[in-house]
């Protein structure tokens, strides 16, 4: 029997089970029960992300059709623009529309969640009278120098100066406290519970260059709880410089590796056994949403996994001269051969450090946009003061404002009319009707065919091709650092575990927000779960669907039980349940936008995917075409799960409506 702790956090808010309120938002349920509670969603814990009540009407629409949309209450409200979806793309679209129209337009943003931001959600914890911030979804701004000009301009206009992160991010924080990254091996799989430090993971880790030095590889291998033969395979995988394809050009090698999975590549060419393959299987779950059995080998090379040193993609002279210079990385992106650079993404080529992170992740971008749209909703005017500024949710939807954000409002129908668009949304069990001259659907592509059944069948089919990646980010607020300091770790990869990774949030201090400095200060760490179905013959899209089903079957208590079991295995008696102050399970049934994978999607194009993301043959390009007074804006519209895509597609959609 599980021993239950005394903290209030399971499927409860203020002690009330959310299972009793499955069709309404948590805060609305509390209010309906006469509980006096300021509306402030970031402070809620328990099940967040796709929280209870946020998807009921959308699922009803998707599974049963629109037959339930009969009696609606016409609010008599009319707008210049209605945006469906209050994520970064929807908020950006409202901003661009407001900026580019000659007069001050009247705009309504509708969102099914109880908070704005889409996946860019803010998690707040108050521990020992100290407010700790974390992100509920969208984490960081990756490689901003490669963003589209429109995205750069918007972020600059919002007041974001990326140079400030080089001071805000404490590069020496963990090193100065003698905390390391590593791997955790569980007893059920490896016969022993063990943490091994400095095991190489992927190239986004700031410790990556040091971890792949040959001396460290050999030291790490000696500590791994695997067979002697597997230890030899592990070392060889990193250090072997065999060119398996000497007769092929670099372009031909690139193409070959884009059409074979990483695990098949290891088996066929490196002759690596399953024990070593298992070490790396879930390393990229959080980036790709599937395991290495479903990721092209070339993608794993770009992310820094081993086994490619002899293929000639990079200049490996520094590896040959390891005795004289071990400071260089065998995956120095600046050394990528020119002949294959054109096949690589901007993110893969970027040499910018992965540090552009607000304490609440990309929720800050959403908050900056809301402050721009509704100035009296969030005080301040800088990227520093936005971090600790408290949003006033009562100001989001007020009669007479030129822009309103209406939360807990699930759109179930958008219909072109002779003079605009008629929108029906559900809120607290009632269907409401509003009108707009124009509409932007900044929501999940997969639901758009149900929202707008008049779309051409080819477009609906293209929109349905997008199957978003299910993800679970669990943020855990601890009262102190004791567990981490005793074990001298801040980040762990966890092969063959339910949660595939554990890490303390980025050491960023901005404005009045100070990252914890002392061992008795509270700390927030994250554990990540990505539901997949590896090695069963499923495509990645099929795995996403199956994973979403498994995710939604699990209760908050299921996630907590697995969390505590794993923490006990990782840290033993150093993990004290009484040190846990709060847990927030950020469950995203529809997480990352679908990104094409040559292993499974090339067949759609007759064998080879087009180079340009804007090629007319891509489903997302077919799906994003405007329809009457309706345009579409979201990351899905570019097949890219990045902030840059969200903003650039908002720009495109607004231009389509105003052209």
Secondary structure, 3 states (H helix, E strand, C coil): CCCCCCCCCCCEECCEEHHHHCCCCHHHHHHHCCCCCCCCHHHCCEEEECCCCCCHHHHHHHHHCCCCCCCCEEEEEEEEEEEECCEHHHHHHHHHHHHHCCCCCCEEEECCCCCCECCCCEEEEEECCEEEEEECCCCCCCCHHHCCHHHHHHHHHCCCCHHHHHHHECCCHHHHCCCEEEEEECHHHHCCCEEEECCCCCCCCCCHHHHCCHHHHHHHHHHCCCCHHHHHHHHHHHHCCCCCCCCCCHHHHHHHHCCCEHHHHHHHHHCCCHHHHHHHCCCCHHHHCCCCCCCEHHHHHHCCCCCCCCCCCCCCHHHHCCCCCCCCCCCCHHHCCHHHHCCCCHHHHCCCCCCCCCCCCCHHHHHHHHHHHCHHHCCCCCCCHHHHCCCCHHHCCCCCCCEEEECCCEEEEEEEECCEEEEEEEECCEEEEEEEEEEEECCCHHHHHHHCCCCCHHHHHHHHCCCCEEEEEEEEEECCCHHHHHHCEEEEECCCCCCCEEEECCCECECCECCCCCCCCCEEEEEEECCCCCCCCCCHHHHHHHHHHHHHHCCHHHHHHHHHHHHHHHHHHHCCHHHEEEEEEEEEEEEECCCCCHHHHHHHHCCCCCCCCCCCCCHHHHHCCCECCEEECCHHHHCCCCHHHHHHHHHHHHHHHHC
